[in-house]
Amino acid sequence: MGAESRDRASVVTGNASSSPPPSPSFSPATPRRTFRSFIWDTDTHLKSPEERKLLRKLDAAILTVGCLGFFMKYLDQGNLANAYVSGMQEDLHMYGNQYTYAGSVYTVAYAVMQIPSTLIIQRVPPRLWLTLMEVGWGVWTFAQAGMHTTGELYAFRFLVGLFESSFFPSMLYLLGTWYTKTETAKRIALFHMTAPLGTAFGGYMQAAVYNNLNGVHGLAGWRWLYIVCGCMTVPVGIATFFLLPDTPFRTRAWYLTEAERALALERVHREGKATPASIDLAMVKRVLSSWKWYLFTLGYVLYGESCGGNGYFGIWLKAEGYSVDDRNLIPTGTSLISGACVVLWGFLSDYTGSRFTFVLVPLILTLVPNGILAFWSSNKHLLEFAFLTVNIQLMTAVFYTWANEVCAGDNEQRAIVISSMNGFQYAVAAWLPILIFPQTTAPTFRRGFPTTFGLVIAAIIAVLAIQLMVVRDRRRAARRSSTDSNEGGLSGEQVIVAGKDDKALV
């Protein structure tokens, strides 16, 4: 203890002047980093064997349910495009803007249940609610095999969207609840990677179904696609009931011990995540009075709508005279590239600890393919490159992780912000494609691609605004912490009484 410290405090130790100096203390050696800590969680080497075992169980359960469910959601959502270019257009006489309208009625239904779903799972066990929803959309997917008019198509697409709407925001909320800052982004990335994989698999499946089942029992190949998808979805929904562990606050998962449940709860509190509170008008006012709801929702809507150009690759290929197989198979390249990118951005974000960087950089990179489509190059190969890479900005996992962490101190705010981001994005997507991507302007879509290019630029500006507010709040919190520390610190006259080993502690 230095002279200045001795002047500030009197140490009562019996005979302090003759006491030997305290022995130096040694902290345990920091565990050596393992190979796993470089490719998975960066703090794996710091976790106890019990915590690592808990994470293995959670990953096996939550990621299995989440990835399979999301894969099926995008398979069932994206099969409209596959069916359309594989004979449904001709069978249902869809020669106007019916394709765009079918996508819009799905989107309206999908947007309606976003916020209610995350509030419902605050009261209803998520495993029960999501099981009902997933089985429901599987049944209505199956039912599309029997439609004969565009009116039936609109009705079935609305019901599929309504039942699918709960899965994504609810799973994002659960992932943000169970996992810590070094764990979340990569797991949301793996979860979200199954979306483009589902879309890609839909193309492969439709090609296989068309070649092998077209005409079997008098049914067209596109009808068999809906039958196969429905039969795949329902079992996955049933598995959700048995595997999803609900939340750490009320889990009764059969594969978790009491000690593991307690450890999971301790991890939540260690991360500073708020426990569920009452849902009332005061809660709504609290959420709406914060910039977080407005800016995160706006930023995500702009980003989400900027991704709208990827759904028209097959239509361009059809206009260029490509075969049915090629129309279904070539666009899978877009999905596979975007799937790899969403994992890349998620892992890099967790590894570096930066959310802002890996939201901003992908948006900047996608200016190139979006620009090619906006100005519509006359080079066919350049257009194909643009369609294949137009979704390299797919950093949805990082964006949601960012919102999860910024809102971690308020459970209800976190739930509403996450569901609002996705819900409002789909609400805008319900009508925007009708205006900018009418089917009658195919395949160049002279209003659509320039608009998505402009939306990328607007999304970049919104992301910068979010970061400015995050930095501002961080500085305010640091100033408050410094003020509280100074007010609660020791005065010069305070006496520190040593312990029974006669070693002075200051």
Secondary structure, 3 states (H helix, E strand, C coil): CCHHHHHHCCEECCCHHHCCCCCCCCCCCCCCCCHHHHHCCCCHHHCCHHHHHHHHHHHHHHHHHHHHHHHHHHHHHHHHHHHHHHHHHHHCCCCCCHHHHHHHHHHHHHHHCHHHHHHHCCCCCHHHHHHHHHHHHHHHHHHHHHCCCHHHHHHHHHHHHHHHCCHHHHHHHHHHHHCCCCCHHHHHHHHHHHHHHHHHHHHHHHHHHHHHHCCHHHCCHHHHHHHHHHHHHHHHHHHHHHHCCCCCCCCCCCCCCHHHHHHHHHHHHHCCCCCCCCCCHHHHHHHHCCHHHHHHHHHHHHHHHHCHHHHHHHHHHHHCCCCHHHHHHCCHHHHHHHHHHHHHHHHHHHHHCCCCHHHHHHHHHCHHHHHHHHHCCCCHHHHHHHHHHCCCCCCHHHHHHHHHHHCCCCHHHHHHHHHHHHHHHHHHHCCHHHHHCCHHHCCCCCCHHHHHHHHHHHHHHHHHHHHHHHHHHHHHHHHHHHHHHHHHCCCCCCCEECCCCCCCCC
